[in-house]
Amino acid sequence: MTMSTLGVFHGPRHVGTLRLEKQGRFTFTYASHWITRQDAFPLSLSLPLQEGLFPDDQARPFFANILPEQNIRRTIARRLGISEKNDFALLEALGGECAGAISVLPEGMTPEKLSQSYVLLDDAALESLVNELPRRPLLAGEEGIRLSLAGAQDKLPVKYESGQISLPLDGAPSTHILKIPIPGYEETVYNEAFSMHLARRMGLLVPRCEVLQCGRTSAYLVERFDRIRQGEEIARLHQEDFCQALGILPEIKYEIEGGPGFAACIHAIRQSCTVPVKDVKRFLEWIAFNFLLGNADAHAKNISFLYTGKTVALAPFYDLMCTQVYGKQLTDRMAMAIGKERRLDWVMPRHWRRCAEEMGLKAQVLKKTVLNMTAKLQEHTMEEAEDFKDVYGRHPLCEKIAEHVITRARETQSHFDLEK
């Protein structure tokens, strides 16, 4: 039975209380003992530390963005016997191990009361789990499993150590995220792995990732940037995506639906990051890389703030993938427009100038970032493709992505050259 009160915790410490009021509305209140702590921090830029109650329009976006989306959410809700629109009930069922350092637990339950253990998976058990994941997303409803990750792709938080995968139980922290292929789209696991490796070669800060073979299924394994080792312990770091930070509900994450664009994101970086100049530069490189990669799905939930002590910075980049390689199967309309232009192949120098103006930048700053990225991609993309092939064998899709990226880099550079 769904309760009307959920406790919100940072590690063992009680941070606040989430309540379900009449007509399904949320309220959130920080615990007074949390506010007075010297090491206290706000859950979100949209939920500043203060006494008093946050109403639904302020409280819901942060907590709703913790939950899975689309078909994953629908399948979980059916398994649990609750409405897929019932954010509160889903948080109650799934909120033990979430993105960041926050856990959401039923009333009366505290982290100290949880056993927090792991189940080691042998090869057969891992293969079985991977094969069952589409029918049992996040293993929802299984005894001791309370896991939540945002997004619309089948994935699972796991502990990965010495080449072995373990499943976290009763709120135990994970170290990695395991993703399986997206049905109907060729080799998405290798697409994401290659895109992330290429981003690292371009100098972008990204988590380490690899491809694991789970029986006949290839899976993408990526290290969590919101988890760190402290001796034998795994510690959680707080993070939030830009929809959470800006108080945007997940169903309107795309700019065309009312979600953030580049201007809103860069404003948040300037206002919030400890070293904004550094993170503005990183953000511009993220924009340029996604554009040249052909990633139309770089929306506000695919970029996050990471909180370490009193330091706020852009988190390492994640969910990088060449969507354009799938042609008409996926849209070529970008989640965030460049100078009002959303079509990947229609962006010209005038759009970059307008984009810079919208972000409060000199046009030359953004142009330099884009041209630096085009030069590096033309020089090093095929090197990365060869290195990737040496590790994972030949994958025609990755070769196609490499050729696509180089072509986009050359075309973009030629557009700027014509203006000289």
C-alpha positions, 0 to 999 in steps of 0.5 A, a space after each residue: 500500500 502506498 504511503 503518504 510520507 517518504 524519507 529522503 536521506 543522504 547516506 545515513 543522514 535524514 535530509 527531509 520529507 516528501 509528502 503526498 498531499 490531496 489530488 496527488 500533489 507533492 510537498 517537500 520539507 528539509 529537516 531542521 537538523 539538516 539545514 543547521 549542519 555545517 556540511 549541509 547542501 541543497 538537494 537541487 539548485 531548484 530546492 535551496 536550503 530553507 525552512 518551510 515547505 516546497 509546493 508541488 511545482 517546485 518539489 516534483 521536478 527534482 524527484 520525478 527526474 529520478 525515475 525511469 521513463 517511457 516504456 521502462 516506466 510503463 513495464 515497471 508500473 505493470 509489474 508493481 501493479 500501480 499507475 505509471 503516472 504515480 510518481 510517488 508510488 514509484 519512488 516508494 518502490 524504487 528509490 533505494 539506489 538512485 543517481 547521486 547521493 540521495 535515497 528515498 525510503 518508505 516511512 519508518 525505514 532508514 539506511 541503518 535498517 537495511 542490510 546493504 549486501 551484494 549478490 555475485 553473478 556468475 556468467 550464467 546468472 549474468 546472461 540470464 539477468 541480461 536476457 530478462 531485463 526487458 521484461 523486468 526493468 531494474 528488476 522492479 518487484 524483486 525481493 531486496 531490489 530498490 533501484 532507480 535510474 532515469 532514462 528510457 533505455 534498459 539498464 541496471 546499477 551493478 557493482 563491478 570489481 575484479 572483472 566480476 558483476 554483483 547485484 546491489 541489494 537493500 540500498 547498497 551502492 553500485 559502482 557501474 551502470 550496465 546497459 543492454 542494446 536498444 531493440 530495433 537499433 543496430 549495435 547501440 552498445 558499440 555505438 555508445 562505447 565508440 562515441 564515448 572513447 572518441 570523446 575521451 580522445 577529443 579531451 572531453 571528461 567522460 567516465 571509463 566504459 567498456 563492452 562486456 559479452 554476456 552470453 550472446 548479448 553485448 552489454 555496455 558497462 560504464 563507471 559511475 561518476 557519482 560513486 567513489 572508493 574510500 578504502 573498502 567503502 563505496 561512497 556516493 557523490 551528489 549530482 543532479 541533471 539539468 532538468 532537476 537543477 532548473 525545475 523542469 519535469 522529465 516529460 518536457 525535457 526537450 527544448 521544443 516542449 519547454 525544456 532548457 536550451 543552451 542559453 538556459 544551461 549556460 546561465 545555470 553554469 555561470 550562476 552555480 559552478 565553482 569555476 564557471 569559466 572552466 565549465 563554460 569551456 567544457 560545455 561548449 566542447 560538449 555542444 561542438 562534439 555532439 553536433 559533429 558526432 551527429 547526436 540529436 538527442 543531447 537534451 538537458 537530462 544528458 548533462 549534470 552538475 556534480 557536487 563534491 563538498 562545497 565544489 559544484 562542477 559539470 559532471 563527466 559527460 555521458 549518454 553520447 551516441 551517434 543518432 544520425 547514423 540510423 537515418 530516418 529511423 531517428 529524428 535529425 532534429 536536435 534536442 537543443 537548437 543551435 541559433 534557432 536551427 534544429 536540423 543537424 545538416 542545416 546548421 551554418 556559421 550564422 546559426 553558430 553566431 546567433 547561438 553564441 549571442 543567445 548564450 552571452 558569448 562572443 561569436 569568435 569564442 564559439 567558432 574557435 571551439 567548433 573549429 578546434 573540434 573539427 580539426 581534432 576529429 579529422 586528425 584522430 577519429 580514424 586512429 580511435 576507430 583502429 584502436 577500438 577495432 583492436 579491442 572489440 573487433 571489426 564493427 561496420 557501424 563504428 566504421 560508418 560512424 567514424 566516416 560520418 564524423 569526419 565528413 561532418 567535420 570537413 563540411 562544418 569547416 568548409 562552411 566557415 572557410 567560405 565566409 573568410 
